[in-house]
Amino acid sequence: MKMTDRVRKLKEMQEKAKPSFSSERARLVTEAYEIFKDEPQVIAKAKMLKHILDNMTIFIQEGELIVGNHTNKPRCAPVYPEFGARWILNEMDDFATRTTDPLQIDPDDRKELEEILPKWAGKSFDELAVGAISKEAIEAEESGVFTIGSRDTSPGHILPYYEKLLNKGLKGLIREIEEAEQKNKDTATQEQKNFWTASKISLNAAIDFGKRYAKLARKMAEETDDLKWKEELLLIANNCENIPGNPAKTFYEAVQFVWFMHLIVNIESNGHGNSFGRFDQYCGPFYEADIKSGKITEGFGIEILCCFYIKCTDLIKLRDKFNSESFAGYPLWQNIIIGGQKADGSDATNALSFAMLEANDAVRTSSPTMSIRYHDNLSKELFDKGVDMIRRGLSTPAFFNDNLVLPILRNKGYDESEIYDWGIYGCVQPGVQGKSDTRPTVGYVNALKCLELALNKGVDPLTGKKIGIDFGELTNMEELTNAVHKQMAHFIGLMCESYVIVGELHRKYQQMPFSSMMIDGTIESGRSIQDGGAKYNEASGLMSGIANTADAMAAIDTLVYQKKAITMDELMVALANNFEGYEPLRQMLLNDAPKYGNDIEYVDNIAAGIVENYKKTMDNYRENRGGRYVLEVESQSLNVSQGKCVGATPDGRFAYETLNDNCSPAMGRDINGPTSAVLSVSKLNQINAEAGALFNLRFDPRSVSGKQGDNIIEGVIKTYFDNMGEHIQINVIDNETLIAAQKDPEKYRSLIVRVAGYLAYFTELDKAVQDSIIERTAHVV
């Protein structure tokens, strides 16, 4: 299906809108914190949200079917001074000109922010967190060996219980709260009473927010002479009068309801990774009923979805320079998943599953990130449609493997009756929608930096500081492996202990009553998700550089310990000189040692051992709510920024070069074809990566053309999933197109690529990130 004129105009409007940031939310939240400063924290947070929703600028753009704006301008980021203020002032001059995710700012907004932000000195969350974390952890982070997450942002990653929300409405949740208050009136703690009060305030504010749009739509209907637009505005008004207070009655209302919830969660806090889960399952009954009754046509239903996708792409986030480089392309990781199984194991594909792919194919936005849940009995028609979209270069959808995820959820202790209702938070993190509060934000451990420290007796060769453990001379592979694993374990522990402090600060200062209402169990327990109110709590630590690390360890073992082709001293001198004058030695490291990504058991097992060690280490720690720490093999574009923290390495990599992306092979080293690559990655034993493993694969389009190309891509995906890979996403694009887009970005504004667990417009990426995508092996079969 092609874009309709309405959708084309809306998309063109969005593409022409230069990303910017606004002072409006900062002003409103500052006012609210002053007015409600003496209230209990969770109640103050609820009243803050109400103050924002009651007073923020709202607008309806001509032709849009789904309404609700993030800020007072399209594609504009709000400011969250409660999470960070000083860094915004420090970087104000650079936002518009920086090479990664530039953001424009209006002079009036800048003037207002320069007045508002100093008021947050010493009060913003990031300053509180830095003051609480140990000096050892901060110094390790500054070296690039790991990061500590959620210090200037909410953990986010909310996967709401949309089925319940759509069928009860927010007034139904308010009634549940009142019942809980009555039931526990003699035993409830003051903290529980405060939480229930705050939740009611938040829910009523959301209901009123919808009514503001209803009022605006009616006013606009009165003022327009366009009869078709008038009719649509009145329909929008009716939708917003009914929802989100009441249950949705139609598919159109259901989509608008979902958007309002998603939008308000993002307005309440600056967390990311807030996702939609199994949209086709909870909205499917509304869609099928409306199609059957003739209330909507299939074409209008797809138009609604296209407008919804455009709204998702409208959301962007203000990040500092480091984080904009590490998470390039303005991502918010808004995952939406279709397919999968029902609780009885039968295929869950329905009419809406296909409509969602049709809309995705038509509008081709960078958000939301579309995914298909694969299982052995998945609809062949749905699978074929997804594969064909990939072959045609859309870079969407991604695929997830029920055959691995279901056992992972069982291992994590999820109820058997609930595991089939799993969705994805953000990139690749599986959880039961509406039941889990997972935090894939603990931090990223740089595995290659840990190897570098092990080889240098705990000293960072880039700074001369001793930040790691000294294991002495490493004379064989057993000693090397032990040193790398223990070095990683040391920093994993330091990161986890730091995150306990961060999590406790969130519980104390940044409880989110509205977001908590999206998760079942919080009303019954009288506790926010920050206070452990969800049924399932966990937090995941992530890893960068696994392929480079495995390749480097294999090179040392092969060429130093086994073949004795070079000595360790020779190797260390070459690394210290960034291979200058040692090119023959570098070529030996590159060509005479096995590389991960080529289905070579020896080196693949080294990588799997790193994953297993990481998982076992995290099993020894608990986050502040008592939840488990779990592993996620994923780097985002942090492989670029963390690569800048590592000198030359024994895999033949030059100093400061980009690390491999996510769990994929190092760029250009998977030379035995795509099947060998997927077999290598599957050997990571991904059941240990309980928060997922992100795998990027790229094909040259000339080798996967036509129906034969569909068969090739389909076979690669099935091979990977048969061997228990969790996730795969595929770009089909040649280097010529990508290089042309670098040179003439205006001609390629709509070119979308997979970066990590998200899509981005290629021309909006920093050149270093663009180059890392170009460097990925373009498989020819």
Order of alpha helices (4+ residues) and beta strands (2+ residues): alpha-beta-alpha-alpha-beta-alpha-alpha-alpha-alpha-alpha-alpha-alpha-alpha-alpha-alpha-alpha-alpha-beta-alpha-beta-alpha-beta-alpha-beta-beta-beta-alpha-alpha-alpha-alpha-beta-alpha-alpha-alpha-alpha-beta-alpha-alpha-beta-alpha-beta-alpha-beta-beta-alpha-beta
